[in-house]
Amino acid sequence: MSDTVRVAAIQSIPVFLDKRATIEKLAELVHETGRNGAKLVVTPETGVPGYPYWRGSFGFTDAASAATWRDTVIAYYRESVRIDRDLGPICKAARATGTVCVIGVSEQDDRPGSQTLFNSMVYIGKDGSILGRHRKLMPTYQERFFWGMGDAADLLVVDTEFGKLGGLVCFENHVTLFKAAMAAKGEEIHAACWPGYWRYTGERMDTRDLSGTVGPWHTCDQDAAIREYAFETQTFVISANMIQPADSVPDSFPYKGRSHFSSAVGGSAIVNPFGMYLAEPVIGREAIVYADLNLEDRLVAKNVFDCMGHYARWDVVSLNLREHAWSPTSTLPASQPVDFDRLETIARKYGMDKGVLEALIADLSQSAAK
């Protein structure tokens, strides 16, 4: 493993509700990052086909407004991504450049019978293969109208040539036990995906301002989230943020005037394991944010504070982690072959005739198979 690796956060404007054009654009940007030496790229939350900033505008009270919402729901579903068939151009770009990609998408469920969407991060290997996905475990507030919840299989860490890579979406990066689970899985480089940037204002600094006005970094919870995540888990954090200015949205979009596109101003940044910026947030423009990670920095950070080693107290506090995915169907485990040589011993133990025991086992096996 090399001691250094160049990484990038791609902060590009999606082609509004057009997954094909947006994917093609991202594929070209992966080629650009490859030419500039990046071996890992991260894109924002649901950068394909874009984040539904109109999430608070859905209320309908009559047939006309209900029809508008219906049309928007259908359009957003159709332009959401099927991982197994839509990401080909990015996979080809990853293979051509030898780049690992973490792509934020609105994902169509691939389970038969389901047409639920998920807020997902897709991991693509440097050979162009799909390494896995993370589905947001808890969509925030009105996001639950758009996306379902992921499950325990979505706390994913994948192996790469530069270390173990994982990621979380938006406010997941604040959830203490999610962070602990990722650390327990050995995460070394973390991808954090966000839909934009904001600040907290007001007399008590308790009002989230989505107007697009950006203050000092500490007035946005993302600053605290990514810097503490890095320090707390001794990881590098690549934070990728959405940019979607209102003038990139067609005037024909019915919710344009009632959406928070003003908050989609970017804010992508990269942080080292000491919680310090290698690249400060970039605001208000399309950009590719680069940084060179010195992987030995993790050794220095862990020498002082190792959350999975000498600074852990598993005898006092431990985590119960469920790792199996939920499924609408399941199969019974395959029955183990019967050791008929032991039947006579077992029959004697329970005072049974060996032939009766054999017949009982045969009947039970037939019942289990039905």
C-alpha positions in Angstrom: 0.0 0.0 0.0 1.3 3.5 -0.9 1.8 5.9 2.0 -0.1 8.7 0.1 -3.3 8.8 -2.0 -5.0 11.6 -3.8 -8.7 11.9 -3.2 -11.4 14.2 -4.6 -14.9 15.4 -3.8 -16.9 16.2 -7.0 -19.2 19.2 -6.5 -21.0 19.4 -9.8 -24.5 20.6 -10.8 -26.8 17.7 -11.7 -28.7 17.9 -15.0 -32.1 18.4 -13.3 -34.1 15.2 -13.1 -32.1 13.6 -15.9 -30.2 10.6 -14.7 -28.6 9.7 -18.0 -27.2 13.1 -18.7 -26.0 13.5 -15.0 -24.3 10.1 -15.0 -22.5 11.0 -18.3 -21.4 14.2 -16.7 -20.1 12.5 -13.6 -18.3 9.9 -15.8 -16.4 12.7 -17.6 -15.5 14.2 -14.2 -14.1 10.9 -13.0 -11.9 10.9 -16.1 -10.8 14.4 -15.1 -10.0 13.4 -11.6 -8.1 10.4 -12.9 -6.0 12.6 -15.1 -5.2 14.7 -12.0 -4.1 11.6 -10.1 -7.1 11.0 -7.8 -7.6 7.3 -6.8 -10.9 7.9 -4.9 -13.8 10.2 -5.7 -16.9 11.0 -3.7 -20.1 12.7 -5.0 -22.9 14.3 -3.0 -26.1 12.9 -1.5 -28.5 11.8 -4.3 -26.4 13.7 -6.8 -28.2 11.5 -9.4 -30.8 12.7 -10.3 -30.6 15.4 -7.7 -31.9 16.1 -4.2 -35.7 16.7 -3.8 -35.4 20.2 -2.3 -39.2 20.5 -2.8 -39.7 18.0 0.0 -41.7 20.5 2.1 -43.9 21.6 -0.8 -45.9 18.4 -1.4 -49.2 19.4 0.3 -52.2 19.1 -2.0 -55.8 20.1 -1.3 -57.5 19.7 -4.6 -57.4 17.6 -7.8 -55.1 20.0 -9.6 -52.4 20.1 -6.9 -52.7 16.4 -6.4 -52.0 15.8 -10.1 -48.9 18.0 -9.9 -47.6 16.0 -7.0 -48.4 12.8 -8.7 -46.5 13.8 -11.9 -43.5 14.9 -9.8 -43.4 11.6 -7.8 -43.5 9.6 -11.1 -40.8 11.7 -12.7 -38.5 11.4 -9.6 -39.0 7.6 -9.5 -38.2 7.2 -13.2 -35.1 9.3 -13.0 -33.8 7.4 -9.9 -31.1 4.8 -10.4 -31.2 1.1 -10.9 -27.7 0.1 -9.8 -27.5 -2.9 -12.1 -28.4 -1.1 -15.3 -27.8 2.7 -15.0 -24.3 3.3 -13.7 -22.4 1.8 -16.7 -20.7 5.0 -17.8 -19.3 5.7 -14.3 -18.2 2.1 -14.0 -16.3 2.3 -17.3 -14.7 5.6 -16.2 -13.6 4.0 -12.9 -12.1 1.1 -14.8 -10.3 3.3 -17.4 -8.8 5.5 -14.7 -8.3 3.0 -11.9 -10.4 5.1 -9.6 -12.6 4.0 -6.7 -15.9 5.9 -6.8 -18.6 6.6 -4.1 -21.7 7.8 -5.9 -24.7 9.3 -4.2 -27.9 8.3 -5.9 -31.7 8.1 -5.4 -32.0 4.3 -5.9 -34.8 2.2 -7.2 -35.2 -0.9 -5.0 -34.2 -4.0 -6.8 -36.4 -6.4 -4.8 -39.3 -8.0 -6.8 -42.6 -6.2 -6.1 -41.0 -3.1 -4.5 -41.0 0.3 -6.0 -39.6 2.1 -3.0 -36.7 4.5 -3.4 -33.6 4.6 -1.2 -31.1 7.4 -0.5 -28.0 5.4 -1.3 -24.2 5.5 -1.7 -22.9 3.1 -4.4 -19.3 1.9 -4.1 -17.6 1.2 -7.4 -14.2 -0.5 -7.5 -11.2 0.6 -9.6 -12.0 -2.3 -12.0 -15.5 -0.9 -12.5 -17.3 -3.5 -10.4 -20.0 -2.7 -7.9 -18.4 -3.3 -4.5 -21.6 -2.6 -2.5 -24.1 0.0 -1.4 -25.1 1.9 1.7 -28.8 2.9 2.0 -29.5 5.7 4.4 -30.7 4.1 7.6 -33.0 7.0 8.7 -34.2 9.5 6.2 -34.6 12.9 7.8 -37.9 14.5 8.4 -39.9 14.9 5.1 -37.3 12.7 3.3 -39.4 9.8 4.6 -41.9 10.7 1.9 -39.3 9.9 -0.7 -37.1 7.2 0.6 -37.4 4.0 2.7 -35.0 3.0 5.5 -31.9 0.9 5.0 -31.1 -2.0 7.3 -28.1 -3.5 9.1 -26.5 -4.7 5.9 -26.1 -1.1 5.0 -23.4 -0.3 7.6 -20.8 -1.2 4.9 -17.0 -1.0 4.8 -15.2 -2.1 1.7 -11.6 -3.0 1.1 -9.5 -0.9 -1.3 -5.8 -0.7 -2.0 -5.5 2.4 0.1 -7.5 1.1 3.1 -11.0 0.3 4.4 -13.6 2.7 2.9 -17.0 3.4 4.4 -19.6 6.2 4.3 -22.7 7.7 5.8 -25.3 10.2 4.4 -26.0 13.6 5.9 -27.2 13.5 9.5 -26.1 9.9 9.8 -22.7 11.4 10.4 -24.0 12.7 13.7 -25.3 9.3 15.0 -23.0 8.0 17.7 -23.7 4.3 17.4 -23.5 4.4 13.6 -20.0 5.9 13.9 -19.1 3.3 16.5 -20.2 0.5 14.1 -18.2 1.9 11.3 -15.1 2.2 13.5 -15.6 -1.4 14.7 -15.6 -2.6 11.1 -12.2 -1.0 10.7 -13.1 2.1 8.6 -10.0 4.1 7.6 -11.4 6.5 5.0 -14.9 7.9 5.3 -17.2 9.4 2.7 -19.7 11.9 4.0 -22.5 13.0 1.6 -24.7 16.1 2.0 -27.4 17.9 0.1 -25.9 21.4 0.5 -24.8 23.8 3.2 -26.6 26.0 5.8 -26.0 27.9 9.0 -27.8 28.2 12.3 -28.9 31.7 13.2 -31.1 33.6 15.6 -30.8 34.9 19.2 -30.1 31.4 20.5 -28.5 30.1 17.3 -31.3 27.6 17.0 -32.8 28.3 13.6 -31.5 26.5 10.5 -31.1 29.1 7.7 -31.5 27.5 4.2 -31.3 30.8 2.4 -27.8 30.1 1.0 -26.1 32.7 3.2 -23.0 31.1 4.6 -21.4 32.2 7.8 -18.3 31.1 9.7 -17.8 27.3 9.3 -18.7 26.7 13.0 -22.3 28.0 12.3 -23.0 24.8 10.3 -23.3 21.5 12.0 -21.4 19.8 9.1 -18.2 21.5 10.3 -18.6 19.8 13.7 -19.8 16.5 12.2 -17.0 15.8 9.8 -14.2 17.2 12.0 -15.3 15.3 15.0 -16.0 12.1 12.9 -12.4 12.3 11.7 -10.9 12.8 15.2 -13.2 10.5 17.0 -12.6 7.5 14.6 -9.1 8.5 13.4 -10.2 8.5 9.8 -9.8 10.7 6.8 -13.2 12.3 5.8 -14.1 13.3 2.2 -17.2 15.4 2.5 -19.1 15.9 -0.8 -21.9 18.5 -1.0 -24.6 19.3 -3.5 -24.7 22.4 -5.7 -28.0 23.0 -7.6 -28.6 26.7 -8.2 -32.2 27.7 -9.0 -31.2 28.8 -12.5 -30.2 25.2 -13.3 -33.8 24.1 -12.7 -36.3 24.6 -15.6 -39.0 27.2 -15.0 -41.5 24.6 -15.9 -40.8 22.7 -12.7 -43.9 23.3 -10.7 -42.2 23.5 -7.3 -39.3 25.7 -8.3 -40.4 28.7 -6.4 -41.2 26.7 -3.3 -38.0 24.7 -3.0 -34.7 25.1 -1.0 -32.4 25.2 -4.0 -30.8 28.3 -2.3 -29.2 25.9 0.2 -27.6 23.8 -2.5 -24.4 25.9 -2.5 -21.8 23.2 -2.1 -19.5 23.0 0.9 -17.4 20.0 -0.1 -14.3 19.6 2.1 -11.6 17.1 3.2 -10.4 16.5 6.8 -7.5 14.6 8.3 -7.6 12.2 11.3 -6.8 15.1 13.6 -10.0 16.9 12.6 -8.2 19.5 10.6 -9.1 20.7 7.1 -6.9 19.5 4.3 -9.3 21.4 2.0 -11.8 23.9 3.5 -15.4 24.0 2.3 -15.9 25.3 -1.3 -19.0 27.4 -1.6 -21.1 28.7 -4.5 -19.5 27.1 -7.5 -18.9 23.8 -9.3 -15.5 22.4 -8.2 -13.4 19.3 -7.7 -11.9 19.5 -4.3 -8.6 17.6 -4.0 -6.3 16.5 -1.2 -3.4 14.2 -0.8 -3.8 11.9 2.2 -0.7 10.8 4.1 -2.0 7.5 5.4 0.6 7.3 8.1 -1.2 10.2 9.8 -3.7 7.6 11.1 -0.9 5.9 13.0 0.1 9.1 14.7 -3.5 9.9 15.6 -4.1 6.4 16.9 -0.9 6.5 19.0 -2.6 9.3 21.0 -6.2 8.2 20.8 -7.2 4.8 19.4 -11.0 4.4 19.7 -10.7 0.7 18.8 -7.6 0.0 20.8 -5.9 1.4 23.9 -8.6 4.1 24.4 -11.5 1.6 24.3 -13.1 0.0 27.3 -15.1 -3.0 26.0 -15.4 -4.3 29.5 -17.5 -1.2 30.3 -19.3 -0.3 27.0 -19.8 -2.4 24.0 -22.0 -2.3 20.8 -24.6 -4.9 19.8 -24.5 -4.8 15.9 -27.0 -6.6 13.7 -25.5 -7.3 10.3 -28.1 -9.3 8.4 -30.4 -7.6 5.9 -34.2 -7.7 6.2 -36.0 -9.6 3.5 -39.7 -10.2 2.6 -38.9 -13.9 2.2 -36.6 -16.4 3.8 -35.7 -20.0 3.3 -35.3 -22.7 5.9 -31.7 -23.7 6.6 -30.7 -26.9 4.8 -31.1 -29.9 7.0 -27.9 -31.6 8.2 -27.4 -35.2 7.1 -28.4 -37.8 9.8 -25.6 -39.9 11.2 -27.4 -43.2 11.1 -24.4 -44.9 12.8 -25.4 -43.0 16.0 -29.1 -43.8 15.8 -28.9 -47.0 17.8 -27.1 -45.2 20.6 -29.7 -42.4 20.6 -32.6 -44.8 20.4 -31.3 -46.7 23.5 -30.9 -43.4 25.3 -34.5 -42.5 24.9 -35.9 -46.0 25.1 -37.0 -46.1 21.5 -37.0 -48.7 18.8 -34.3 -47.8 16.2 -36.8 -48.3 13.3 -39.4 -46.0 14.9 -36.7 -43.3 15.3 -35.7 -43.6 11.6 -39.3 -43.3 10.5 -39.8 -40.2 12.7 -36.7 -38.5 11.2 -37.9 -39.3 7.7 -41.4 -37.8 8.4 -39.8 -34.6 9.9 -37.5 -34.2 6.9 -40.5 -34.5 4.5 -42.5 -31.9 6.5 -39.6 -29.4 6.5 -39.2 -29.7 2.8 -42.9 -28.8 2.1 
